[in-house]
Amino acid sequence: MKQQRIVNAEPSGELVIQTVAMPKDANAYGDTFGGWLVSQMDVGGAVLAHQRAQNRVTTVAIDQMVFLKPVYIGDLVSCYASIQKTGHSSIAISIQVWAQRMRYGSFDQVAEGVFTFVAIDEEGHPKTVDW
Ligand SMILES: CC(C)(COP(=O)(O)OP(=O)(O)OC[C@H]1O[C@@H](n2cnc3c(N)ncnc32)[C@H](O)[C@@H]1OP(=O)(O)O)[C@@H](O)C(=O)NCCC(=O)NCCS
């Protein structure tokens, strides 16, 4: 079911990752793969989760993932992360992705999603941390 979306005028959150979409990240039509963008968001969320946990973290869930606009090759892609919720071992991080269009000069929000990470111990079991 299509959800009502609020289009943000500017990014919110902490800049956690910035990269340029390269030809190797493209599909047959010349736009980037959704999976490539999700992996950037996953890394970006893990940066903030790891900083806060000061511990190893792993991704347990991805929710509310929406691709709002295509990402073109050459776009400067920026992920902005903000903490939505913390638990005993888990942290839910909202990630917004924005693209600086090299070809058109515009700056557009292209995706968003909520990534949940869990702090884990040496054996890979959830570990309570002070977020
Ligand atoms: C993450 C993992 C260690 C959690 O282990 P588990 O035994 O399921 O842990 P629990 O059920 O005790 O849940 C641990 C925490 O995760 C949260 N959690 C579990 N499943 C969740 C889900 N689907 N969505 C959101 N949070 C979830 C729980 O609410 C709990 O949070 P809290 O400690 O803050 O209260 C385990 O599922 C795992 O190793 N998964 C694979 C992770 C991985 O490899 N990720 C990379 C994918 S390639």
The ligand as a Tripos MOL2 file, in Angstrom:
@<TRIPOS>MOLECULE
LIG
   48    50     1     0     0
SMALL
NO_CHARGES

@<TRIPOS>ATOM
      1 C1         20.9540   -9.7460   15.4030 C.3       1 LIG1
      2 C2         20.9320  -11.0500   16.1900 C.3       1 LIG1
      3 C3         22.2370  -11.2140   16.9480 C.3       1 LIG1
      4 C4         19.7700  -10.9080   17.1870 C.3       1 LIG1
      5 O1         19.6930  -12.1180   17.8850 O.3       1 LIG1
      6 P1         18.3070  -12.6100   18.5400 P.3       1 LIG1
      7 O2         18.5790  -13.8260   19.2880 O.co2     1 LIG1
      8 O3         17.2670  -12.5950   17.4830 O.co2     1 LIG1
      9 O4         18.0890  -11.4410   19.5660 O.3       1 LIG1
     10 P2         16.8090  -10.9700   20.3610 P.3       1 LIG1
     11 O5         15.5310  -11.5930   19.8970 O.co2     1 LIG1
     12 O6         17.1870  -11.1410   21.8220 O.co2     1 LIG1
     13 O7         16.7460   -9.4240   20.0010 O.3       1 LIG1
     14 C5         17.8370   -8.5720   20.2670 C.3       1 LIG1
     15 C6         17.4020   -7.1610   19.9800 C.3       1 LIG1
     16 O8         17.1200   -7.0360   18.5780 O.3       1 LIG1
     17 C7         15.7940   -6.5260   18.4080 C.3       1 LIG1
     18 N1         15.2180   -7.1260   17.2290 N.ar      1 LIG1
     19 C8         15.1980   -8.4380   16.9100 C.ar      1 LIG1
     20 N2         14.5750   -8.6160   15.7320 N.ar      1 LIG1
     21 C9         14.1950   -7.3890   15.3100 C.ar      1 LIG1
     22 C10        13.4910   -6.9040   14.1700 C.ar      1 LIG1
     23 N3         13.0560   -7.7290   13.2260 N.pl3     1 LIG1
     24 N4         13.2860   -5.5860   14.0580 N.ar      1 LIG1
     25 C11        13.7260   -4.7230   15.0020 C.ar      1 LIG1
     26 N5         14.4010   -5.1240   16.1170 N.ar      1 LIG1
     27 C12        14.6160   -6.4330   16.2680 C.ar      1 LIG1
     28 C13        15.0410   -6.9390   19.6620 C.3       1 LIG1
     29 O9         13.9140   -6.1270   19.8790 O.3       1 LIG1
     30 C14        16.1200   -6.7750   20.7100 C.3       1 LIG1
     31 O10        16.2340   -5.3980   21.0430 O.3       1 LIG1
     32 P3         16.5860   -4.9000   22.5670 P.3       1 LIG1
     33 O11        17.7370   -5.7400   23.0780 O.co2     1 LIG1
     34 O12        17.0190   -3.4700   22.3990 O.co2     1 LIG1
     35 O13        15.3590   -5.0670   23.3770 O.co2     1 LIG1
     36 C15        20.6780  -12.2980   15.2710 C.3       1 LIG1
     37 O14        19.3410  -12.2660   14.7840 O.3       1 LIG1
     38 C16        21.6430  -12.3250   14.0880 C.2       1 LIG1
     39 O15        22.8240  -12.6550   14.2500 O.2       1 LIG1
     40 N6         21.1540  -11.9880   12.8770 N.am      1 LIG1
     41 C17        22.0160  -11.9030   11.6930 C.3       1 LIG1
     42 C18        22.6290  -10.4940   11.6200 C.3       1 LIG1
     43 C19        23.4360  -10.3340   10.3500 C.2       1 LIG1
     44 O16        24.1960  -11.1910    9.9670 O.2       1 LIG1
     45 N7         23.2470   -9.1700    9.7310 N.am      1 LIG1
     46 C20        23.8880   -8.8770    8.4700 C.3       1 LIG1
     47 C21        23.0340   -9.3970    7.3630 C.3       1 LIG1
     48 S1         24.0380   -9.9250    5.9980 S.3       1 LIG1
@<TRIPOS>BOND
     1     1     2 1
     2     2     3 1
     3     2     4 1
     4     2    36 1
     5     4     5 1
     6     5     6 1
     7     6     7 2
     8     6     8 1
     9     6     9 1
    10     9    10 1
    11    10    11 2
    12    10    12 1
    13    10    13 1
    14    13    14 1
    15    14    15 1
    16    15    16 1
    17    15    30 1
    18    16    17 1
    19    17    18 1
    20    17    28 1
    21    18    19 ar
    22    18    27 ar
    23    19    20 ar
    24    20    21 ar
    25    21    22 ar
    26    21    27 ar
    27    22    23 1
    28    22    24 ar
    29    24    25 ar
    30    25    26 ar
    31    26    27 ar
    32    28    29 1
    33    28    30 1
    34    30    31 1
    35    31    32 1
    36    32    33 2
    37    32    34 1
    38    32    35 1
    39    36    37 1
    40    36    38 1
    41    38    39 2
    42    38    40 1
    43    40    41 1
    44    41    42 1
    45    42    43 1
    46    43    44 2
    47    43    45 1
    48    45    46 1
    49    46    47 1
    50    47    48 1
@<TRIPOS>SUBSTRUCTURE
     1 LIG1         1 GROUP 0 **** ****
